[in-house]
Amino acid sequence: MPDNSSLPSRKADHIRINLDKDVRSGLTNGLENYSFVHRALPEIDLATVDKTVKIFGKTLQAPIIISSMTGGTPEAGVINQNLATAAQAAGVAMGVGSQRAGIEHTELAYTFQVRKFAPKILLFANLGAVQLNYTYTVDQCRRAVDMIEADALILHLNSLQEALQPGGDTHFAGLLNKIEKVCHNLGLPVIAKEVGWGISAEDARQLAGVGVAAIDVAGAGGTSWSQVEMYRMEDESLARVAAAFRDWGIPTAESILAVRKAAPGVAVFASGGLRDGIDIAKCIALGASAGGLAGPLLKAAARSAEDVLAAVKEISRELQVCMFAAGARSIEDLQRTQLISRLDR
Ligand SMILES: Cc1cc2nc3c(=O)[nH]c(=O)nc-3n(C[C@H](O)[C@H](O)[C@H](O)COP(=O)(O)O)c2cc1C
């Protein structure tokens, strides 16, 4: 059964369902298995804790990414504007959602074009990697980057989501070679990213082998796209198939460790169920360079740029206090900080 919904109406469904329904994975992000050693005597002045990090040549005021979400409808354009305004004010990175709608309907490109609201930020373009098996080439990748004056391109890997959508783009065979061509010809860093089920060691090894600059694990434990698709399904049987995958995926903590080990030369970005600055700090101590949030910031962005900024500032403050209490002066210190694992006991 083909999915007759047009791309913009599907995007509108996704926003509405993410705002109105409980779309959480049945799994946790796995970070509850790790804790910092509390330092009663950190020998640091809280005010001097340095959260800045340099990624792809740009300095972020904190290692926070507003994860790729949306674009393609007027409402999504406002959400992107709010996210970008806050990202610029906080000095953090941001990704826009899949730009296929902007490429195939150029009149919708404006809904992704956030540079005027965020001239300085580290900004990620976004396309589904599988589109490389459906006529897209490095040319469309370049157009996505140029459309928003991005610093890097995210190719998202959403095999399970496509499999659950009626008429989804499920031709994932032979994709790795095409990702390699993009990595070699785009002239900007390429980031491979899941959408909420995590990246395995084997996938990380293969992606590193073809030249991706970073991997965003987007692990399980937060927004579950099988749950989102379940709410979209009119057919009850297809809804049950989607519901069966509520507990699917590699939890974020596990995926970070697997990717870090399998692809030591590649930067790791963490996302998938991160909800505060302590979660981000734990991801960094496990081997990530930065942490991203999507779902919670969508809710804030549906209200205002001020609400997004307040949320990002709160997360940033939690990160700073966490670093202080764990005795880490800088992000490099945090990366060297040993966590206590409940799994070893
Ligand atoms: C409304 C919405 C739309 C999304 N669209 C995209 C997308 O177009 N491309 C992408 O790479 N990830 C997309 N994601 C996935 C997020 O970037 C992120 O990986 C995932 O939601 C897990 O993070 P979270 O638990 O903080 O929401 C989307 C997430 C949400 C909530």
The ligand as a MOL file (V3000), in Angstrom:
LIG
                    3D

  0  0  0     0  0            999 V3000
M  V30 BEGIN CTAB
M  V30 COUNTS 31 33 0 0 0
M  V30 BEGIN ATOM
M  V30 1 C 9.8860 16.1130 14.9740 0
M  V30 2 C 11.1860 15.4020 14.6940 0
M  V30 3 C 11.6500 15.3210 13.4010 0
M  V30 4 C 12.8630 14.6910 13.1050 0
M  V30 5 N 13.3370 14.7050 11.8240 0
M  V30 6 C 14.6060 14.2590 11.5770 0
M  V30 7 C 15.1950 14.4360 10.3030 0
M  V30 8 O 14.5720 14.9640 9.3680 0
M  V30 9 N 16.4790 14.0150 10.1230 0
M  V30 10 C 17.1910 13.4230 11.1380 0
M  V30 11 O 18.3720 13.1000 10.9500 0
M  V30 12 N 16.6400 13.2080 12.3490 0
M  V30 13 C 15.3800 13.6180 12.5980 0
M  V30 14 N 14.8350 13.4680 13.8510 0
M  V30 15 C 15.5540 12.6650 14.8530 0
M  V30 16 C 16.3220 13.5090 15.8480 0
M  V30 17 O 17.3140 14.2850 15.2100 0
M  V30 18 C 16.9690 12.6540 16.9520 0
M  V30 19 O 17.9810 11.8500 16.3950 0
M  V30 20 C 15.9720 11.7480 17.6550 0
M  V30 21 O 14.7230 12.3840 17.7960 0
M  V30 22 C 16.4640 11.3300 19.0310 0
M  V30 23 O 16.6370 12.4380 19.8840 0
M  V30 24 P 15.5830 12.8270 21.0480 0
M  V30 25 O 15.3510 11.5930 21.8550 0
M  V30 26 O 16.2470 13.9360 21.8040 0
M  V30 27 O 14.3290 13.2900 20.3790 0
M  V30 28 C 13.6180 14.0820 14.1610 0
M  V30 29 C 13.1170 14.1530 15.4760 0
M  V30 30 C 11.9250 14.8040 15.7590 0
M  V30 31 C 11.4390 14.8480 17.1920 0
M  V30 END ATOM
M  V30 BEGIN BOND
M  V30 1 1 1 2
M  V30 2 1 2 3
M  V30 3 2 2 30
M  V30 4 2 3 4
M  V30 5 1 4 5
M  V30 6 1 4 28
M  V30 7 2 5 6
M  V30 8 1 6 7
M  V30 9 1 6 13
M  V30 10 2 7 8
M  V30 11 1 7 9
M  V30 12 1 9 10
M  V30 13 2 10 11
M  V30 14 1 10 12
M  V30 15 2 12 13
M  V30 16 1 13 14
M  V30 17 1 14 15
M  V30 18 1 14 28
M  V30 19 1 15 16
M  V30 20 1 16 17
M  V30 21 1 16 18
M  V30 22 1 18 19
M  V30 23 1 18 20
M  V30 24 1 20 21
M  V30 25 1 20 22
M  V30 26 1 22 23
M  V30 27 1 23 24
M  V30 28 2 24 25
M  V30 29 1 24 26
M  V30 30 1 24 27
M  V30 31 2 28 29
M  V30 32 1 29 30
M  V30 33 1 30 31
M  V30 END BOND
M  V30 END CTAB
M  END
